[in-house]
Amino acid sequence: MASDAASTRRFMADTGEPRGWVSPRTDLVTALLGIWFGVGLMIDAWAHSNLTELETFFTPWHAVFYSGFAVVSGWIIWQVWRNVRAGRQGPAAVPTGYLAGLVAIPAFAAFGLADMMWHTVLGIETTIDIFFSPSHLGLVVTMMLIITTPLRSAWSSPDVGARPSLCRLLPALLGLAFATTLVSLFLSYGDALQYRPQAIVQALSMAQDSGAAPRGAGPRPVALGADRVAVAMVVTNVVMLSPVLLLMRRWLLPFGSVTVMYTIMALMPGAQTAFRNLPILLSFVAAGVVSDLLIRRLRPSGERRAAYWAFAGLSAFVTWSLYIGIASATGGGLPAVPELWTGAPVVAALIGLALGALFLPNAAAAEPVAPGAGRA
């Protein structure tokens, strides 16, 4: 036992070498295996939302989900083991960006075991309580750390640069987009992408009341659900725009970045609704294309605060204008309350502007160029 403890201490001891980076291809494989992991969760979310009887923890969709965890975890561990075989030990053996994911692997396994025991004792959750289960919250936090490994790897990688290509940035985009789907899943009760066009139009329309309202009674009531749709639009606006603003602080995003991210972000509510609200999901894909055009025109970055703020406001305005416009075109016409359907995109734009100011209160100074870098 004493020799085993001594061996463990020697293995964990840092050999002192600076931590290196994996290759872009390795990050891409990590991101692709993370897709397996993320899609497995989407299938599980579909089952919980659309199947009425879930009586056991051992299901086909759980098999897809946990097998995704196994393959991406095995891949991350392999990257560390390769460095150990080369003589590195402790943190020096872990590639830059991979440490948090490595630590999250045993934590995820522990929460998975706790989730199995929870379901065995208390049964399978079928309502909103599923989003507040302690074991589920532990799983989603550790899963986020695992699938965002390519983002952390690329964040400080010396070969990425300030203006990366879409191909080079793709692993980071995939990791962050799938992480955002986890947030949207656990905020499903405030997800505006889950509404059908007809429900949106109805919610934002004035209640049809033939009788005259009593004098001094205040405004006429709006249809049931208008407040819920309005809150969902605010929550979804923050959830979907924030990751984009985070990336824009670090890089000038290549064309197609937001389209890729918004397309992936729409998959989770699509799975939960069995894609019965396809026009609304496609409105966000269209919003991603327009946002990419705005980036090309405005060139927002950490050094260009005004352009950054302008993008934050305009992107949110366009996104929710498309949301209401497509809902109206496919759901029976414009809502009957002009203040709601004209003002909602403006509110979204103001929230986007506020997010821009929070993410970038002051313009970032350009990084100094090392002597001789130009010649190199």
C-alpha positions as CSV (number, residue, x, y, z in Angstrom):
1,M,0.0,0.0,0.0
2,A,2.8,2.4,0.9
3,S,4.5,1.7,-2.5
4,D,1.2,2.3,-4.3
5,A,0.8,5.7,-2.6
6,A,4.3,6.6,-3.4
7,S,3.8,5.7,-7.1
8,T,0.6,7.8,-7.2
9,R,2.5,10.8,-5.7
10,R,5.2,10.4,-8.3
11,F,2.7,10.2,-11.1
12,M,0.8,13.4,-9.9
13,A,4.0,15.3,-9.3
14,D,4.5,18.1,-11.9
15,T,7.6,17.5,-14.0
16,G,7.7,21.2,-14.7
17,E,7.5,21.4,-18.5
18,P,5.2,24.0,-20.0
19,R,1.8,22.6,-21.0
20,G,1.4,22.3,-24.8
21,W,-1.5,22.3,-27.2
22,V,-3.1,19.5,-29.1
23,S,-3.3,19.7,-32.9
24,P,-6.4,21.3,-34.6
25,R,-7.3,17.8,-35.8
26,T,-7.3,16.5,-32.3
27,D,-9.6,19.3,-31.2
28,L,-11.9,18.5,-34.1
29,V,-12.1,14.9,-33.1
30,T,-12.9,16.0,-29.5
31,A,-15.7,18.2,-30.8
32,L,-17.1,15.5,-33.1
33,L,-17.2,13.0,-30.2
34,G,-18.9,15.8,-28.2
35,I,-21.6,15.8,-30.9
36,W,-22.3,12.2,-30.1
37,F,-22.5,13.1,-26.5
38,G,-24.8,16.1,-27.1
39,V,-27.1,14.3,-29.6
40,G,-27.5,11.5,-27.1
41,L,-28.9,14.1,-24.6
42,M,-31.2,15.5,-27.3
43,I,-32.6,12.0,-27.9
44,D,-33.1,11.6,-24.2
45,A,-34.8,15.0,-24.1
46,W,-37.1,13.9,-26.9
47,A,-38.1,10.8,-25.0
48,H,-38.9,12.7,-21.8
49,S,-41.0,15.2,-23.8
50,N,-42.8,12.9,-26.1
51,L,-43.1,9.5,-24.5
52,T,-45.7,9.1,-21.7
53,E,-44.3,6.1,-19.9
54,L,-40.7,6.0,-18.8
55,E,-40.3,3.4,-16.1
56,T,-36.6,2.6,-16.1
57,F,-33.2,4.2,-16.2
58,F,-32.0,1.6,-18.7
59,T,-33.3,2.9,-22.0
60,P,-31.9,3.0,-25.6
61,W,-31.5,6.8,-25.4
62,H,-29.6,6.6,-22.2
63,A,-27.3,4.1,-24.0
64,V,-26.6,6.6,-26.7
65,F,-26.0,9.4,-24.2
66,Y,-23.7,7.5,-21.9
67,S,-21.8,5.8,-24.8
68,G,-21.1,9.4,-26.1
69,F,-19.7,10.2,-22.6
70,A,-17.6,7.1,-22.8
71,V,-16.0,7.8,-26.2
72,V,-15.3,11.5,-25.6
73,S,-13.9,10.8,-22.1
74,G,-11.7,8.0,-23.5
75,W,-10.4,10.3,-26.2
76,I,-9.5,13.1,-23.6
77,I,-7.8,10.6,-21.3
78,W,-5.8,9.2,-24.3
79,Q,-4.4,12.7,-25.0
80,V,-3.1,12.9,-21.4
81,W,-1.8,9.3,-21.5
82,R,0.2,10.0,-24.6
83,N,2.0,12.8,-22.8
84,V,2.5,10.5,-19.7
85,R,4.2,7.9,-21.9
86,A,6.5,10.7,-23.3
87,G,7.7,11.3,-19.7
88,R,5.4,14.1,-18.5
89,Q,3.7,14.0,-15.2
90,G,1.0,15.9,-13.3
91,P,-0.5,19.0,-14.9
92,A,2.4,19.1,-17.4
93,A,0.9,15.9,-19.0
94,V,-2.5,17.6,-19.6
95,P,-2.8,19.7,-22.8
96,T,-3.9,23.3,-22.5
97,G,-7.7,23.5,-22.3
98,Y,-8.1,19.9,-21.4
99,L,-7.7,20.0,-17.6
100,A,-11.3,21.0,-16.7
101,G,-12.7,18.3,-19.0
102,L,-10.4,15.7,-17.5
103,V,-11.4,16.6,-14.0
104,A,-15.1,16.6,-15.0
105,I,-15.0,13.0,-16.3
106,P,-15.0,11.2,-12.9
107,A,-17.4,13.8,-11.6
108,F,-19.8,13.1,-14.4
109,A,-19.6,9.4,-13.8
110,A,-20.4,9.9,-10.1
111,F,-23.4,12.0,-10.9
112,G,-24.5,9.4,-13.4
113,L,-24.4,6.8,-10.7
114,A,-26.3,9.1,-8.4
115,D,-28.9,9.7,-11.1
116,M,-29.4,6.0,-11.5
117,M,-29.9,5.5,-7.8
118,W,-32.2,8.6,-7.7
119,H,-34.5,7.1,-10.4
120,T,-34.4,3.7,-8.8
121,V,-35.6,5.1,-5.5
122,L,-37.8,8.0,-6.6
123,G,-38.8,7.1,-10.1
124,I,-38.5,8.9,-13.4
125,E,-39.4,12.7,-13.5
126,T,-41.9,13.6,-16.2
127,T,-42.6,17.3,-15.6
128,I,-40.7,20.5,-14.8
129,D,-39.1,18.8,-11.8
130,I,-36.7,17.1,-14.2
131,F,-34.8,20.4,-14.6
132,F,-34.3,20.8,-10.8
133,S,-33.1,17.3,-10.0
134,P,-29.7,17.6,-8.2
135,S,-28.2,14.7,-10.1
136,H,-29.3,16.2,-13.4
137,L,-27.8,19.5,-12.5
138,G,-24.5,17.8,-11.6
139,L,-24.6,16.0,-15.0
140,V,-25.2,19.1,-17.0
141,V,-22.5,21.1,-15.3
142,T,-19.8,18.4,-15.7
143,M,-21.0,17.7,-19.3
144,M,-20.6,21.4,-20.2
145,L,-17.0,21.2,-18.9
146,I,-16.3,18.2,-21.1
147,I,-17.8,19.4,-24.4
148,T,-16.3,22.9,-24.2
149,T,-12.8,21.5,-24.1
150,P,-12.2,22.5,-27.8
151,L,-13.2,26.1,-26.9
152,R,-10.7,26.3,-24.1
153,S,-8.0,24.7,-26.2
154,A,-8.5,27.2,-29.0
155,W,-8.9,30.3,-26.8
156,S,-5.2,30.6,-26.1
157,S,-3.8,28.5,-28.9
158,P,-1.0,30.3,-30.7
159,D,-2.0,29.2,-34.2
160,V,-5.6,30.5,-34.1
161,G,-4.9,34.2,-34.3
162,A,-7.4,37.1,-34.1
163,R,-9.1,36.3,-37.5
164,P,-9.4,32.5,-37.7
165,S,-10.9,30.7,-40.6
166,L,-14.2,28.9,-40.1
167,C,-12.5,25.5,-40.4
168,R,-10.0,26.3,-37.7
169,L,-12.6,27.7,-35.3
170,L,-15.2,25.0,-36.0
171,P,-14.3,22.8,-33.0
172,A,-14.7,25.7,-30.6
173,L,-18.0,26.7,-32.2
174,L,-19.4,23.2,-31.9
175,G,-18.4,22.8,-28.3
176,L,-19.9,26.2,-27.2
177,A,-23.0,25.7,-29.3
178,F,-23.7,22.3,-27.7
179,A,-23.0,23.7,-24.3
180,T,-25.6,26.4,-25.0
181,T,-28.2,23.7,-25.8
182,L,-27.7,22.3,-22.3
183,V,-28.6,25.8,-20.9
184,S,-31.6,26.0,-23.1
185,L,-32.7,22.5,-22.1
186,F,-32.6,23.3,-18.4
187,L,-34.5,26.6,-19.1
188,S,-37.1,24.8,-21.2
189,Y,-39.9,26.5,-19.2
190,G,-38.6,29.8,-20.7
191,D,-37.7,28.7,-24.2
192,A,-39.3,30.7,-26.9
193,L,-38.3,28.3,-29.6
194,Q,-40.7,25.7,-28.3
195,Y,-43.8,27.6,-29.3
196,R,-45.7,26.9,-32.6
197,P,-46.5,29.9,-34.9
198,Q,-50.2,29.8,-34.1
199,A,-49.5,29.9,-30.4
200,I,-47.3,32.9,-30.7
201,V,-49.8,34.8,-32.8
202,Q,-52.6,33.9,-30.4
203,A,-50.5,34.9,-27.3
204,L,-49.6,38.3,-28.8
205,S,-53.2,39.1,-29.8
206,M,-55.8,41.1,-27.9
207,A,-58.5,39.0,-26.3
208,Q,-61.7,39.3,-28.3
209,D,-64.1,40.9,-26.0
210,S,-67.3,42.3,-27.5
211,G,-68.3,44.2,-24.4
212,A,-67.0,47.6,-23.6
213,A,-64.5,47.7,-20.8
214,P,-65.7,49.7,-17.7
215,R,-64.4,53.2,-17.5
216,G,-61.2,53.4,-15.5
217,A,-60.7,49.6,-15.7
218,G,-57.3,50.0,-17.4
219,P,-56.1,48.3,-20.6
220,R,-58.0,45.4,-22.2
221,P,-56.6,42.0,-21.3
222,V,-54.3,40.3,-23.8
223,A,-54.7,36.7,-24.7
224,L,-53.7,34.0,-22.2
225,G,-50.0,33.3,-22.5
226,A,-48.7,36.7,-23.7
227,D,-46.7,37.3,-20.5
228,R,-45.2,33.8,-20.8
229,V,-44.2,34.3,-24.4
230,A,-42.7,37.7,-23.6
231,V,-40.6,36.3,-20.8
232,A,-39.5,33.4,-22.9
233,M,-38.4,35.8,-25.6
234,V,-36.2,37.7,-23.1
235,V,-34.7,34.5,-21.6
236,T,-34.0,33.0,-25.1
237,N,-32.5,36.2,-26.3
238,V,-30.0,36.2,-23.5
239,V,-29.2,32.5,-23.8
240,M,-28.5,32.5,-27.5
241,L,-26.8,35.9,-27.9
242,S,-24.4,35.7,-25.0
243,P,-22.2,32.9,-26.5
244,V,-21.8,34.9,-29.7
245,L,-20.8,38.0,-27.8
246,L,-18.3,36.0,-25.7
247,L,-16.6,34.7,-28.9
248,M,-16.5,38.1,-30.5
249,R,-14.5,39.5,-27.6
250,R,-11.8,37.1,-28.5
251,W,-12.0,36.8,-32.3
252,L,-13.3,38.4,-35.4
253,L,-15.7,35.7,-36.3
254,P,-15.5,34.2,-39.8
255,F,-18.6,34.2,-41.9
256,G,-20.9,31.3,-41.1
257,S,-20.0,31.1,-37.4
258,V,-23.3,32.4,-36.0
259,T,-25.3,30.3,-38.5
260,V,-23.5,27.2,-37.4
261,M,-24.2,28.0,-33.7
262,Y,-27.8,29.0,-34.1
263,T,-28.5,25.9,-36.2
264,I,-27.1,23.7,-33.4
265,M,-28.9,25.7,-30.7
266,A,-32.2,25.1,-32.5
267,L,-31.8,21.3,-32.3
268,M,-32.6,20.9,-28.6
269,P,-36.0,22.6,-28.7
270,G,-36.6,20.9,-32.0
271,A,-36.0,17.5,-30.3
272,Q,-38.2,18.4,-27.4
273,T,-41.1,19.3,-29.7
274,A,-40.4,16.6,-32.3
275,F,-39.8,19.4,-34.8
276,R,-43.5,20.3,-34.9
277,N,-42.5,24.0,-34.7
278,L,-40.1,23.9,-37.7
279,P,-40.9,27.4,-39.0
280,I,-39.8,28.9,-35.7
281,L,-36.6,26.9,-35.6
282,L,-35.8,27.9,-39.2
283,S,-36.3,31.6,-38.2
284,F,-33.2,31.3,-36.0
285,V,-31.2,29.7,-38.8
286,A,-32.1,32.7,-40.9
287,A,-31.2,35.0,-38.0
288,G,-27.8,33.3,-37.9
289,V,-27.2,34.1,-41.6
290,V,-28.2,37.8,-41.1
291,S,-26.0,38.0,-38.0
292,D,-23.1,36.7,-40.0
293,L,-23.7,39.4,-42.6
294,L,-23.8,42.0,-39.8
295,I,-20.4,40.8,-38.6
296,R,-19.0,41.1,-42.1
297,R,-20.3,44.6,-42.4
298,L,-19.6,45.9,-38.9
299,R,-16.4,43.9,-38.1
300,P,-17.2,43.9,-34.3
301,S,-14.3,42.9,-32.0
302,G,-12.9,43.6,-28.6
303,E,-11.0,46.6,-30.0
304,R,-14.1,48.1,-31.8
305,R,-16.6,48.7,-29.0
306,A,-19.1,50.8,-31.0
307,A,-19.3,48.1,-33.7
308,Y,-19.6,45.4,-31.0
309,W,-22.5,47.2,-29.3
310,A,-24.1,47.9,-32.6
311,F,-24.0,44.2,-33.6
312,A,-25.4,43.2,-30.2
313,G,-28.5,45.4,-30.6
314,L,-29.0,44.9,-34.3
315,S,-28.6,41.1,-34.2
316,A,-31.2,40.8,-31.4
317,F,-33.6,43.1,-33.3
318,V,-33.3,41.1,-36.5
319,T,-33.6,37.7,-34.7
320,W,-36.8,38.6,-33.0
321,S,-38.3,40.4,-36.0
322,L,-37.8,37.2,-38.0
323,Y,-39.3,35.2,-35.1
324,I,-42.5,37.3,-35.1
325,G,-42.5,37.7,-38.9
326,I,-42.3,34.0,-39.6
327,A,-44.7,33.2,-36.9
328,S,-47.2,35.6,-38.4
329,A,-46.6,34.3,-42.0
330,T,-47.2,30.7,-41.0
331,G,-49.6,31.1,-38.0
332,G,-52.5,33.1,-39.3
333,G,-51.5,36.7,-39.7
334,L,-50.1,39.5,-37.5
335,P,-51.0,39.5,-33.8
336,A,-53.8,41.9,-33.0
337,V,-51.9,44.0,-30.5
338,P,-49.5,46.3,-32.4
339,E,-47.6,47.3,-29.3
340,L,-46.6,43.6,-28.7
341,W,-45.4,42.6,-32.1
342,T,-43.7,45.9,-32.9
343,G,-42.2,46.5,-29.5
344,A,-40.9,43.0,-28.7
345,P,-38.0,43.3,-31.2
346,V,-37.1,46.7,-29.8
347,V,-37.0,45.3,-26.3
348,A,-34.8,42.5,-27.6
349,A,-32.5,45.0,-29.2
350,L,-32.2,47.0,-25.9
351,I,-31.4,43.8,-24.0
352,G,-28.8,42.9,-26.7
353,L,-27.3,46.4,-26.3
354,A,-27.2,46.0,-22.5
355,L,-25.5,42.6,-23.0
356,G,-22.9,44.2,-25.3
357,A,-22.1,46.8,-22.7
358,L,-21.8,44.2,-20.0
359,F,-19.5,41.9,-22.1
360,L,-17.4,44.8,-23.4
361,P,-17.7,47.9,-21.1
362,N,-14.4,49.2,-22.4
363,A,-12.6,48.6,-25.7
364,A,-9.8,46.1,-25.4
365,A,-6.3,47.2,-26.2
366,A,-4.6,45.5,-29.1
367,E,-2.1,42.9,-28.0
368,P,1.4,44.1,-28.4
369,V,3.4,42.6,-31.3
370,A,6.6,40.9,-30.2
371,P,9.8,42.2,-31.7
372,G,10.6,40.3,-34.8
373,A,7.2,38.8,-35.2
374,G,6.6,40.4,-38.5
375,R,9.9,39.0,-39.9
376,A,8.9,35.6,-38.5
